[in-house]
């Protein structure tokens, strides 16, 4: 299963309201959900491409 790190980057962030900072760094609920769904879909595609293991 792939692992995705989601968090605040180690960088200077411009001063803004919390909501705007989260939008700028892609950590809104919508962006996090999209990332999870895309990562899950990619891992499902990769798993379906792998040959079935022998019993």
trRosetta pair geometry for C-beta under 8 A, 3 or more apart (Angstrom, degrees):
i j d omega theta_ij theta_ji phi_ij phi_ji
1 43 6.1 36 -137 -157 57 156
2 39 5.7 -133 84 -173 124 104
2 42 7.1 -5 10 91 152 111
2 43 5.2 -145 7 -77 103 117
4 35 6.2 -174 143 157 160 114
4 36 7.7 -149 49 -91 141 55
4 39 5.2 -99 -31 -92 136 158
6 27 6.7 135 173 -113 100 91
6 32 6.0 82 -169 -122 159 95
6 35 6.6 134 -87 95 126 156
7 27 7.6 44 -134 -98 16 133
8 13 7.4 -63 -165 -42 108 142
8 25 6.3 25 -124 150 61 167
8 27 7.2 -37 -74 -35 66 157
9 13 7.8 132 60 -66 90 102
9 25 6.3 -155 2 -140 98 121
13 16 7.9 -90 148 23 98 97
13 21 5.7 59 161 -142 138 110
13 24 7.2 133 -154 93 104 136
13 25 7.0 -43 -115 -52 127 125
14 21 7.8 -166 71 -102 69 85
14 24 7.3 -130 44 -158 104 173
16 20 3.9 -92 148 87 131 127
16 21 5.2 164 70 -53 104 79
16 24 7.1 109 44 -15 152 138
17 20 4.8 88 58 8 81 104
17 21 7.2 -149 92 -7 40 87
18 21 5.8 -57 -149 35 32 111
18 22 6.4 31 155 -18 66 106
19 22 5.9 -57 -151 36 30 111
19 23 6.5 32 151 -19 64 105
20 23 5.5 -51 -149 35 35 113
20 24 6.2 37 153 -22 66 106
21 24 5.6 -54 -148 35 31 114
21 25 6.4 4 162 2 66 109
22 25 6.5 -69 -142 49 27 92
22 27 4.6 -96 -153 77 80 90
22 28 5.3 110 136 -71 107 66
23 26 7.8 31 -178 -71 27 30
23 28 5.8 31 -91 -47 60 120
26 31 4.5 -156 -172 168 70 153
26 35 7.7 91 156 -50 116 130
27 31 6.4 -78 -73 75 9 127
27 32 6.4 39 -153 -56 51 104
28 31 4.7 90 51 9 80 102
28 32 6.9 -150 87 -5 39 87
29 32 5.9 -57 -145 39 29 110
29 33 6.2 30 156 -19 64 109
30 33 5.8 -56 -148 37 28 111
30 34 6.3 29 154 -20 63 107
31 34 5.6 -53 -146 36 31 113
31 35 6.3 34 155 -20 64 105
32 35 5.8 -54 -149 35 30 112
32 36 6.5 31 153 -19 64 106
33 36 5.8 -56 -149 36 31 111
33 37 6.3 26 156 -16 66 108
34 37 5.9 -58 -146 39 30 108
34 38 6.1 26 157 -16 66 110
35 38 5.9 -57 -143 40 27 108
35 39 6.1 25 159 -17 64 110
36 39 5.9 -58 -145 39 26 108
36 40 6.2 25 157 -17 64 110
37 40 5.8 -57 -145 39 28 111
37 41 6.2 29 156 -21 64 108
38 41 5.7 -54 -145 36 29 111
38 42 6.4 29 156 -18 64 106
39 42 5.8 -54 -148 36 30 110
39 43 6.4 26 155 -16 64 107
40 43 5.9 -57 -148 38 30 108
40 44 6.3 31 153 -20 65 106
41 44 5.7 -54 -148 36 31 112
41 45 6.4 34 152 -20 64 104
42 45 5.6 -52 -149 34 33 113
42 46 6.4 32 153 -18 65 105
43 46 5.6 -50 -146 37 35 112
43 47 6.3 37 153 -21 65 106
44 47 5.7 -53 -146 36 31 112
44 48 6.4 29 155 -19 64 106
45 48 5.9 -58 -149 36 29 108
45 49 6.6 28 153 -20 63 108
46 49 5.8 -59 -152 34 33 112
46 50 6.9 39 151 -31 64 101
47 50 5.9 -47 -155 18 36 115
